[in-house]
């Protein structure tokens, strides 16, 4: 029998074993990646619901103050749950834990990650963290803001302790995932795959894993100190007890600014794959993109003080942090320049993943350039804690990281499920998401420069800005629902996907779609340049792209006969 490029009709990782428990206790990295993906999407729905509640609350401020303090307190709960869920349960684990788990071993030609059981434990810890946040909701919520700043977090009567335990547990999940990826990349690369022959997605995941391991323990210790102070009245952060709240800010932002790059660096890795594949060109400046990922990881640890320009820190430290913050823009700009250069004179295919990638050039450009205003001492003092900061943060974290996550899902969807999800409706969803996002957050830059403060439940004089922002949120909601609907539809009605529908040259596309349980039918896939698009050629809709000079035992080439 000749092997097939599509494994839907035979045994693959999806149907190798059946039943809920076979999935819950699996050590297959592909199943864990898929479960992470759907779990993150569920958490995204929860965080998105509270984002919509915030926007509906702010649409018309006329009666907000008149409805009394209880109504205003609900807004603080919406704000906190939205921020904490989106940061700790969605964006941080989205690309590394979901797409990284699914793709990373196959990109290395390996059968699994280095520690499969630790990988499963990481996912179960994520579920426990999610349950803690569900408990917070059932018990009335928490109203501190997602940063949990003391002294309010140490004195409020809302469910701070449950939420902080959830953050603590999710931190362990993140650390174990990062540890697994670092060991896998170091020890399980196949012969011939040197550091500078790795796909750029692996460089991004590696840099992210370094940040996860080094920075995450700091937030774990910090939130536990709040729990200890709250339980035993030790004077750590609360001034009335002899503590220092600015000390918590230093600890929190020492983690949380690297966490920004935990969120965005994996998305940058996805973009490098998308631009190379859909431009049909080798990536421009491979080494500079790879090394810029490491540079971003290193810079991320020395710029936390730009969040604290108005905290009373010394002027000298503020100047140093300002200079360092400008410096971190350089490796990010290198990536953007090289992505644009990759598209130059390329044979660009406007498939759904590529449309998301091209959207991010605009969104990340705005997010990055507006960050320069916040790195400048004179303008940051004026814009600090205004909606300008909210808009900047969302352009980087949602407009870039989440759009990259969605683009990565569409890119690897054929490999995950053996079905194509690229049609007119998926491209319409890209347009709605792009328009809705810009309608939501561009007006907030205007409101911020006019002085609208963030976290306020009632306001006066910013009605038009907030009306357009709320309308944009509804458009974005429509685009996201259409995106999810098209993905689910493709599971049942989408065309069968060949092993390599996009023409990529990385190793995960050299196995059938969906992959077999142990990824490859052969022991050692042939390593080549991951961005040499001339290694594959188009063989028609059913077969997709296939290697030009395949090995006789290559399972992705059904018409090759052994010599």
C-alpha positions as a printed NumPy array, in Angstrom:
array([[  0.   ,   0.   ,   0.   ],
       [  1.239,   3.505,  -0.776],
       [  1.113,   6.003,   2.087],
       [ -1.225,   9.   ,   1.866],
       [ -0.518,  12.673,   2.408],
       [ -3.815,  12.933,   4.326],
       [ -4.28 ,  10.614,   7.286],
       [ -7.964,  11.312,   7.977],
       [ -8.951,   7.966,   6.513],
       [ -6.466,   6.031,   8.635],
       [ -4.844,   6.049,  12.03 ],
       [ -3.498,   9.362,  13.269],
       [ -2.94 ,  11.074,  16.591],
       [ -6.61 ,  12.117,  16.769],
       [ -8.046,   8.602,  16.609],
       [ -5.152,   6.409,  17.76 ],
       [ -6.927,   6.04 ,  21.105],
       [-10.443,   7.091,  22.021],
       [-12.324,   8.331,  25.047],
       [-12.074,  11.311,  27.381],
       [ -9.492,   9.738,  29.652],
       [ -7.217,   8.886,  26.728],
       [ -7.061,  12.63 ,  26.045],
       [ -6.95 ,  13.84 ,  29.648],
       [ -4.023,  11.557,  30.548],
       [ -2.243,  11.748,  27.212],
       [  1.457,  12.5  ,  26.944],
       [  1.228,  13.175,  23.189],
       [  2.431,  16.734,  22.653],
       [  0.006,  17.182,  19.751],
       [ -3.047,  16.33 ,  21.822],
       [ -1.811,  18.542,  24.638],
       [ -1.292,  21.403,  22.177],
       [ -4.828,  20.977,  20.827],
       [ -6.298,  20.861,  24.347],
       [ -4.326,  23.964,  25.295],
       [ -5.661,  25.699,  22.194],
       [ -9.332,  24.997,  22.93 ],
       [ -8.833,  25.793,  26.627],
       [ -7.214,  29.129,  25.8  ],
       [-10.061,  29.898,  23.385],
       [-12.561,  29.176,  26.199],
       [-10.641,  31.473,  28.557],
       [-10.487,  34.089,  25.791],
       [-14.292,  33.932,  25.556],
       [-14.503,  34.567,  29.316],
       [-12.047,  37.462,  29.25 ],
       [-13.686,  38.852,  26.118],
       [-17.109,  38.789,  27.785],
       [-15.813,  41.008,  30.582],
       [-14.121,  43.285,  28.031],
       [-17.513,  43.724,  26.383],
       [-19.063,  44.458,  29.778],
       [-16.459,  47.201,  30.285],
       [-17.229,  48.758,  26.929],
       [-20.982,  48.611,  27.447],
       [-20.527,  50.179,  30.871],
       [-18.518,  53.062,  29.381],
       [-20.685,  53.593,  26.292],
       [-22.991,  56.081,  27.993],
       [-21.684,  57.586,  31.255],
       [-24.776,  59.673,  31.986],
       [-26.251,  57.495,  34.705],
       [-23.174,  55.611,  35.9  ],
       [-22.426,  57.803,  38.897],
       [-26.104,  58.155,  39.758],
       [-26.541,  54.38 ,  40.063],
       [-24.495,  54.311,  43.235],
       [-21.26 ,  52.74 ,  44.464],
       [-22.413,  49.129,  43.962],
       [-22.737,  49.699,  40.228],
       [-19.299,  51.312,  40.119],
       [-17.823,  48.411,  42.117],
       [-19.05 ,  45.989,  39.444],
       [-16.955,  47.899,  36.919],
       [-13.833,  47.27 ,  39.009],
       [-14.639,  43.551,  39.018],
       [-15.138,  43.55 ,  35.232],
       [-11.805,  45.317,  34.837],
       [ -9.897,  42.927,  37.08 ],
       [-11.328,  39.683,  35.73 ],
       [-10.826,  40.806,  32.138],
       [ -7.19 ,  41.794,  32.697],
       [ -6.175,  38.82 ,  34.846],
       [ -7.831,  36.214,  32.609],
       [ -6.498,  37.693,  29.381],
       [ -2.93 ,  38.057,  30.681],
       [ -2.427,  34.929,  32.794],
       [ -4.834,  32.45 ,  31.177],
       [ -4.873,  33.54 ,  27.528],
       [ -2.02 ,  35.555,  26.057],
       [  0.914,  34.133,  28.038],
       [  0.104,  30.457,  27.298],
       [ -1.509,  30.978,  23.864],
       [  1.299,  30.599,  21.337],
       [  3.933,  28.772,  23.443],
       [  1.676,  26.24 ,  25.155],
       [ -0.816,  25.665,  22.328],
       [  1.003,  26.141,  19.017],
       [  4.451,  25.542,  20.516],
       [  3.434,  22.22 ,  22.03 ],
       [  1.879,  21.05 ,  18.791],
       [  4.608,  22.16 ,  16.408],
       [  7.942,  22.279,  18.239],
       [  8.813,  18.538,  18.32 ],
       [  7.77 ,  18.062,  14.689],
       [  9.894,  21.046,  13.638],
       [ 12.809,  19.197,  15.244],
       [ 11.904,  15.891,  13.614],
       [ 11.339,  14.465,  17.11 ],
       [  8.597,  12.18 ,  18.398],
       [  7.768,  14.314,  21.443],
       [  9.141,  16.858,  23.881],
       [ 11.943,  15.934,  26.264],
       [  9.626,  15.443,  29.284],
       [  6.18 ,  14.321,  28.078],
       [  4.738,  13.727,  31.566],
       [  5.937,  17.112,  32.787],
       [  4.234,  18.543,  29.711],
       [  0.955,  16.912,  30.724],
       [  1.42 ,  18.17 ,  34.296],
       [  1.872,  21.721,  32.949],
       [ -1.506,  21.516,  31.231],
       [ -3.193,  20.121,  34.333],
       [ -1.719,  22.992,  36.365],
       [ -3.215,  25.409,  33.841],
       [ -6.613,  23.768,  34.407],
       [ -6.213,  24.119,  38.183],
       [ -5.344,  27.798,  37.746],
       [ -8.432,  28.238,  35.6  ],
       [-10.545,  26.59 ,  38.314],
       [ -9.204,  29.038,  40.899],
       [-10.342,  31.932,  38.726],
       [-13.712,  30.225,  38.257],
       [-13.923,  30.069,  42.067],
       [-13.183,  33.802,  42.226],
       [-16.14 ,  34.45 ,  39.922],
       [-18.475,  32.17 ,  41.874],
       [-17.586,  33.95 ,  45.119],
       [-18.242,  37.441,  43.775],
       [-15.063,  38.415,  41.968],
       [-12.01 ,  40.533,  42.789],
       [-11.754,  44.294,  42.303],
       [ -8.067,  45.228,  42.64 ],
       [ -7.142,  45.494,  38.963],
       [ -5.037,  42.775,  37.322],
       [ -1.84 ,  44.235,  38.817],
       [ -3.034,  43.512,  42.408],
       [ -1.322,  46.645,  43.731],
       [ -1.133,  46.974,  47.52 ],
       [ -2.256,  48.461,  49.813],
       [ -5.693,  47.992,  48.261],
       [ -5.11 ,  44.291,  47.493],
       [ -4.08 ,  43.685,  51.119],
       [ -7.138,  45.436,  52.554],
       [-10.048,  44.719,  50.183],
       [-12.613,  42.114,  51.147],
       [-12.94 ,  40.626,  47.657],
       [-11.434,  37.287,  46.606],
       [ -7.808,  38.382,  46.286],
       [ -6.329,  35.258,  47.877],
       [ -8.082,  32.842,  45.493],
       [ -7.006,  34.908,  42.482],
       [ -3.395,  35.094,  43.659],
       [ -3.246,  31.343,  44.242],
       [ -4.495,  30.948,  40.67 ],
       [ -1.694,  33.211,  39.392],
       [  0.847,  31.282,  41.491],
       [ -0.217,  27.914,  40.042],
       [ -0.291,  29.256,  36.489],
       [  3.283,  30.436,  37.039],
       [  4.42 ,  26.864,  37.655],
       [  2.669,  25.779,  34.469],
       [  4.577,  28.446,  32.544],
       [  7.929,  27.516,  34.133],
       [  7.563,  23.796,  33.4  ],
       [  6.576,  24.491,  29.796],
       [  9.612,  26.729,  29.297],
       [ 11.952,  24.194,  30.899],
       [ 10.61 ,  21.45 ,  28.643],
       [ 11.105,  23.506,  25.499],
       [ 14.669,  24.531,  26.358],
       [ 15.767,  20.945,  27.   ],
       [ 13.96 ,  19.716,  23.88 ],
       [ 15.655,  22.281,  21.637],
       [ 19.079,  21.661,  23.185],
       [ 19.   ,  17.875,  23.238],
       [ 16.621,  16.661,  20.524],
       [ 17.661,  18.513,  17.384],
       [ 18.321,  16.031,  14.567],
       [ 21.741,  15.604,  12.925],
       [ 22.363,  18.501,  10.588],
       [ 20.066,  20.972,  12.377],
       [ 22.569,  23.419,  13.831],
       [ 21.428,  26.484,  15.747],
       [ 21.379,  28.557,  12.597],
       [ 19.409,  25.969,  10.646],
       [ 16.526,  25.987,  13.104],
       [ 13.202,  27.527,  12.089],
       [ 12.819,  31.014,  13.517],
       [  9.724,  29.935,  15.426],
       [ 12.011,  27.736,  17.538],
       [ 14.344,  30.679,  18.22 ],
       [ 11.365,  32.703,  19.436],
       [ 10.091,  29.862,  21.631],
       [ 13.581,  29.353,  23.05 ],
       [ 13.967,  33.038,  23.957],
       [ 10.489,  33.01 ,  25.487],
       [ 11.306,  29.93 ,  27.556],
       [ 14.375,  31.657,  29.002],
       [ 12.174,  34.547,  30.156],
       [  9.569,  32.168,  31.572],
       [ 12.108,  30.331,  33.704],
       [ 13.969,  33.403,  34.986],
       [ 11.137,  35.906,  35.472],
       [  8.094,  33.871,  36.505],
       [  9.416,  32.928,  39.992],
       [  9.476,  36.657,  40.831],
       [  5.729,  37.095,  40.307],
       [  5.095,  33.848,  42.193],
       [  7.019,  35.101,  45.223],
       [  5.398,  38.555,  44.974],
       [  1.802,  37.332,  44.983],
       [  2.522,  34.914,  47.829],
       [  3.95 ,  37.801,  49.865],
       [  0.619,  39.583,  49.447],
       [ -1.18 ,  36.457,  50.651],
       [  1.135,  36.228,  53.682],
       [  0.691,  39.908,  54.471],
       [ -3.071,  39.661,  54.132],
       [ -3.253,  36.546,  56.321],
       [ -0.742,  37.421,  59.044],
       [ -0.572,  41.245,  58.872],
       [  3.177,  41.285,  58.238],
       [  4.458,  44.676,  57.108],
       [  5.761,  43.976,  53.609],
       [  3.863,  46.275,  51.25 ],
       [  1.198,  48.04 ,  53.353],
       [  2.375,  51.432,  54.734],
       [  0.225,  51.16 ,  57.866],
       [  2.134,  48.005,  58.784],
       [  5.514,  49.466,  57.948],
       [  5.653,  48.119,  54.395],
       [  6.457,  49.796,  51.078],
       [  3.946,  49.582,  48.171],
       [  6.603,  50.761,  45.685],
       [  8.607,  47.649,  46.543],
       [  5.75 ,  45.561,  45.157],
       [  5.759,  47.652,  41.975],
       [  9.435,  46.868,  41.452],
       [  8.826,  43.15 ,  41.951],
       [  5.69 ,  43.115,  39.823],
       [  7.139,  44.973,  36.866],
       [ 10.436,  43.085,  37.024],
       [  8.285,  40.113,  35.993],
       [  5.536,  41.834,  34.06 ],
       [  7.684,  43.647,  31.554],
       [  9.463,  40.419,  30.564],
       [  5.95 ,  38.934,  30.517],
       [  5.124,  41.379,  27.727],
       [  7.742,  39.577,  25.657],
       [  6.515,  36.17 ,  26.823],
       [  3.326,  37.285,  25.079],
       [  4.738,  38.85 ,  21.927],
       [  7.977,  36.952,  21.161],
       [  6.233,  33.656,  20.227],
       [  3.895,  35.629,  17.981],
       [  6.936,  37.127,  16.275],
       [  8.154,  33.583,  15.66 ],
       [  4.837,  32.729,  14.027],
       [  5.117,  35.809,  11.813],
       [  8.562,  34.792,  10.577],
       [  7.117,  31.469,   9.407],
       [  4.13 ,  33.145,   7.747],
       [  6.059,  35.817,   5.865],
       [  8.586,  33.329,   4.5  ],
       [  5.993,  30.748,   3.49 ],
       [  3.474,  33.068,   1.855],
       [  6.094,  35.228,   0.141],
       [  7.7  ,  32.083,  -1.335],
       [ 11.118,  33.457,  -0.414],
       [ 13.836,  32.644,   2.097],
       [ 13.479,  34.834,   5.151],
       [ 15.496,  38.037,   4.807],
       [ 18.213,  38.411,   7.439],
       [ 17.768,  35.04 ,   9.139],
       [ 20.582,  35.495,  11.671],
       [ 19.552,  39.022,  12.62 ],
       [ 15.973,  37.872,  13.307],
       [ 17.219,  34.902,  15.34 ],
       [ 19.637,  36.969,  17.417],
       [ 17.098,  39.772,  17.861],
       [ 14.867,  37.292,  19.704],
       [ 17.657,  36.667,  22.192],
       [ 18.342,  40.411,  22.417],
       [ 14.702,  41.123,  23.219],
       [ 14.778,  38.463,  25.94 ],
       [ 17.863,  40.054,  27.52 ],
       [ 16.606,  43.638,  27.238],
       [ 13.263,  42.669,  28.782],
       [ 14.877,  42.254,  32.213],
       [ 16.391,  45.743,  32.442],
       [ 13.571,  48.1  ,  31.424],
       [ 10.905,  47.523,  34.095],
       [ 11.446,  50.969,  35.624],
       [  9.749,  52.764,  32.728],
       [  6.457,  51.708,  34.336],
       [  7.428,  53.707,  37.413],
       [  8.464,  57.14 ,  36.146],
       [  5.869,  58.776,  38.428],
       [  6.525,  56.531,  41.444],
       [  9.155,  58.769,  43.008],
       [ 12.235,  56.861,  41.852],
       [ 15.39 ,  58.892,  41.323],
       [ 15.682,  61.058,  38.233],
       [ 18.934,  59.329,  37.296],
       [ 17.244,  55.907,  37.298],
       [ 14.369,  57.285,  35.25 ],
       [ 16.819,  58.586,  32.623],
       [ 18.618,  55.218,  32.517],
       [ 15.368,  53.281,  32.137],
       [ 14.236,  55.698,  29.427],
       [ 17.415,  55.128,  27.401],
       [ 17.172,  51.358,  27.827],
       [ 13.541,  51.417,  26.725],
       [ 14.469,  53.217,  23.517],
       [ 17.167,  50.589,  22.963],
       [ 14.738,  47.671,  23.16 ],
       [ 12.971,  49.09 ,  20.114],
       [ 15.985,  48.21 ,  17.957],
       [ 15.663,  44.384,  17.867],
       [ 11.889,  44.716,  17.367],
       [ 12.444,  47.097,  14.464],
       [ 14.952,  44.65 ,  12.963],
       [ 12.227,  42.015,  12.814],
       [  9.691,  44.331,  11.196],
       [ 12.212,  45.558,   8.633],
       [ 13.216,  41.993,   7.745],
       [  9.591,  40.842,   7.397],
       [  8.901,  43.695,   4.976],
       [ 12.122,  42.917,   3.087],
       [ 11.044,  39.268,   2.875],
       [  7.831,  40.324,   1.126],
       [  9.708,  42.583,  -1.292],
       [  9.546,  41.03 ,  -4.787],
       [  8.042,  37.881,  -3.292],
       [  5.295,  35.809,  -4.86 ],
       [  2.8  ,  36.74 ,  -2.15 ],
       [ -0.196,  34.526,  -1.489],
       [ -3.036,  36.313,   0.307],
       [ -4.169,  33.303,   2.284],
       [ -5.879,  33.841,   5.621],
       [ -2.707,  33.369,   7.748],
       [ -0.836,  35.886,   5.591],
       [ -3.627,  38.445,   5.953],
       [ -3.255,  38.217,   9.722],
       [  0.516,  38.604,   9.388],
       [  0.197,  41.696,   7.198],
       [ -2.357,  43.18 ,   9.608],
       [  0.156,  42.846,  12.413],
       [  2.693,  45.006,  10.57 ],
       [  0.224,  47.882,  10.982],
       [ -0.886,  46.985,  14.504],
       [  2.563,  46.269,  15.927],
       [  3.914,  49.369,  14.198],
       [  1.371,  51.568,  15.965],
       [  1.844,  49.747,  19.263],
       [  5.62 ,  50.051,  19.092],
       [  5.779,  53.669,  17.946],
       [  3.318,  54.857,  20.593],
       [  5.534,  53.131,  23.136],
       [  8.208,  55.715,  22.337],
       [  5.979,  58.434,  23.796],
       [  5.752,  56.422,  27.013],
       [  9.523,  55.892,  27.073],
       [ 10.064,  59.657,  26.954],
       [ 10.073,  61.185,  30.433],
       [  8.369,  64.434,  29.473],
       [  5.413,  62.854,  27.693],
       [  5.057,  59.816,  29.95 ],
       [  4.298,  62.003,  32.972],
       [  1.356,  63.494,  31.061],
       [  0.128,  60.229,  29.504],
       [  0.701,  57.925,  32.487],
       [ -2.457,  56.123,  33.622],
       [ -4.524,  57.507,  30.746],
       [ -6.289,  55.667,  27.957],
       [ -3.237,  56.303,  25.773],
       [ -1.489,  53.586,  27.781],
       [ -4.516,  51.283,  27.442],
       [ -4.516,  51.691,  23.667],
       [ -0.743,  51.2  ,  23.381],
       [ -0.874,  48.051,  25.5  ],
       [ -3.738,  46.538,  23.505],
       [ -2.134,  47.296,  20.138],
       [  0.924,  45.314,  21.229],
       [ -0.723,  42.548,  23.266],
       [ -4.028,  41.973,  21.46 ],
       [ -3.425,  43.483,  18.053],
       [ -0.083,  41.718,  17.734],
       [  0.036,  38.708,  20.069],
       [ -3.583,  37.562,  19.693],
       [ -3.689,  38.229,  15.943],
       [ -0.469,  36.198,  15.633],
       [ -2.08 ,  33.405,  17.654],
       [ -5.095,  33.364,  15.335],
       [ -2.865,  33.524,  12.251],
       [ -0.827,  30.609,  13.626],
       [ -4.009,  28.6  ,  14.224],
       [ -5.069,  29.058,  10.603],
       [ -1.553,  28.24 ,   9.406],
       [ -1.227,  24.963,  11.315],
       [ -4.938,  24.076,  11.294],
       [ -4.548,  21.759,   8.25 ],
       [ -1.764,  19.927,  10.076],
       [ -3.788,  19.701,  13.284],
       [ -7.026,  18.359,  11.849],
       [ -6.396,  17.45 ,   8.22 ],
       [ -8.926,  20.039,   7.045],
       [ -8.459,  23.341,   5.252],
       [ -9.792,  26.53 ,   6.83 ],
       [ -9.066,  29.152,   4.218],
       [-11.962,  30.625,   2.267],
       [-13.87 ,  33.85 ,   1.644],
       [-15.511,  33.769,   5.069],
       [-12.208,  33.386,   6.933],
       [-10.837,  36.365,   4.993],
       [-13.964,  38.399,   5.755],
       [-13.355,  37.595,   9.43 ],
       [ -9.816,  39.011,   9.132],
       [-11.27 ,  42.249,   7.767],
       [-13.868,  42.516,  10.544],
       [-11.254,  41.8  ,  13.211],
       [ -8.907,  44.415,  11.781],
       [-11.564,  47.118,  11.419],
       [-13.164,  46.343,  14.781],
       [ -9.838,  46.395,  16.607],
       [ -8.81 ,  49.743,  15.156],
       [-12.246,  51.235,  15.836],
       [-11.958,  50.088,  19.449],
       [ -8.499,  51.307,  20.336],
       [ -7.523,  54.16 ,  17.991],
       [-10.102,  56.481,  19.638],
       [ -8.555,  55.65 ,  23.003],
       [ -5.294,  57.313,  21.928],
       [ -7.325,  60.466,  21.36 ],
       [ -9.085,  60.156,  24.718],
       [ -5.77 ,  59.578,  26.468],
       [ -4.114,  62.662,  24.99 ],
       [ -7.191,  64.683,  26.074],
       [ -6.75 ,  63.437,  29.635],
       [ -9.187,  60.556,  30.05 ],
       [ -7.835,  58.445,  32.937],
       [ -7.838,  54.663,  32.807],
       [ -9.815,  52.504,  35.271],
       [-12.487,  55.176,  35.808],
       [-16.075,  53.907,  35.901],
       [-17.623,  57.342,  35.296],
       [-16.368,  60.286,  33.235],
       [-17.428,  63.561,  31.707],
       [-16.447,  64.947,  28.325],
       [-15.236,  61.819,  26.491],
       [-18.589,  60.521,  25.248],
       [-17.74 ,  60.407,  21.52 ],
       [-14.435,  58.608,  22.064],
       [-16.062,  55.942,  24.199],
       [-19.052,  55.541,  21.89 ],
       [-16.817,  54.755,  18.904],
       [-14.642,  52.498,  21.041],
       [-17.69 ,  50.518,  22.167],
       [-19.062,  50.235,  18.622],
       [-15.658,  48.961,  17.512],
       [-15.77 ,  46.332,  20.262],
       [-19.053,  45.021,  18.836],
       [-17.545,  44.846,  15.327],
       [-14.53 ,  43.003,  16.754],
       [-16.875,  40.613,  18.56 ],
       [-18.603,  39.853,  15.251],
       [-15.264,  39.159,  13.579],
       [-14.087,  36.851,  16.362],
       [-17.373,  34.919,  16.359],
       [-17.126,  34.52 ,  12.58 ],
       [-13.525,  33.347,  12.992],
       [-14.525,  30.69 ,  15.512],
       [-17.516,  29.655,  13.415],
       [-15.428,  29.146,  10.279],
       [-12.904,  27.041,  12.2  ],
       [-15.609,  24.803,  13.651],
       [-17.33 ,  24.548,  10.243],
       [-14.067,  23.458,   8.639],
       [-13.775,  20.543,  11.084],
       [-16.877,  18.977,   9.548],
       [-17.135,  20.416,   6.037],
       [-13.692,  21.745,   5.17 ],
       [-11.768,  20.222,   2.255],
       [ -9.222,  17.568,   3.177],
       [ -5.764,  19.027,   3.57 ],
       [ -2.653,  17.572,   1.925],
       [  0.489,  17.169,   3.995],
       [  1.842,  20.551,   2.861],
       [ -0.873,  22.893,   1.555],
       [  1.157,  26.105,   1.908],
       [  4.512,  25.09 ,   0.416],
       [  6.548,  25.477,   3.614],
       [  9.933,  23.763,   3.939],
       [ 10.043,  23.145,   7.714],
       [  9.899,  19.554,   8.964],
       [  6.382,  19.558,  10.411],
       [  5.046,  19.753,   6.861],
       [  6.952,  16.59 ,   5.905],
       [  4.502,  14.357,   7.733],
       [  0.89 ,  13.492,   6.816],
       [ -2.017,  15.69 ,   7.847],
       [ -3.031,  15.033,  10.58 ],
       [  0.232,  13.458,  11.77 ],
       [  0.552,   9.871,  13.002],
       [  0.753,   9.26 ,  16.723],
       [  4.558,   9.426,  16.784],
       [  4.838,  12.212,  14.173],
       [  6.993,  10.486,  11.556],
       [  6.903,   7.05 ,   9.951],
       [ 10.644,   7.34 ,   9.44 ],
       [ 13.202,   7.679,  12.198],
       [ 15.169,  10.674,  10.97 ],
       [ 13.505,  13.208,   8.624],
       [ 15.887,  14.789,   6.162],
       [ 17.093,  18.155,   7.489],
       [ 17.414,  20.978,   4.998],
       [ 17.224,  24.774,   4.912],
       [ 13.897,  25.568,   6.614],
       [ 13.293,  28.508,   4.259],
       [ 14.421,  27.095,   0.913],
       [ 11.071,  27.098,  -0.884],
       [ 12.674,  25.52 ,  -3.954],
       [ 12.811,  22.194,  -2.099],
       [  9.082,  21.642,  -2.656],
       [  6.898,  21.818,  -5.731],
       [  3.167,  22.088,  -6.356],
       [  1.475,  18.788,  -7.3  ],
       [ -2.175,  19.869,  -7.44 ],
       [ -5.011,  20.46 ,  -4.969],
       [ -5.118,  16.894,  -3.65 ],
       [ -1.394,  16.426,  -3.05 ],
       [ -0.39 ,  20.028,  -2.331],
       [  3.342,  20.751,  -2.192],
       [  5.674,  17.758,  -2.153],
       [  9.47 ,  17.422,  -1.939],
       [ 11.24 ,  17.693,  -5.3  ],
       [ 13.809,  15.04 ,  -4.442],
       [ 12.11 ,  12.842,  -1.864],
       [ 13.527,   9.866,  -0.051],
       [ 12.051,   6.559,  -1.088],
       [ 10.513,   6.053,   2.35 ],
       [  8.993,   9.556,   2.616],
       [  5.344,   9.042,   3.725],
       [  4.276,  12.368,   2.247],
       [  4.961,  11.302,  -1.329],
       [  2.485,   8.581,  -2.334],
       [  3.894,   7.968,  -5.813],
       [  7.509,   7.285,  -4.785],
       [  8.556,   3.645,  -5.111],
       [ 11.564,   2.202,  -3.252],
       [ 14.585,   1.781,  -5.509]])
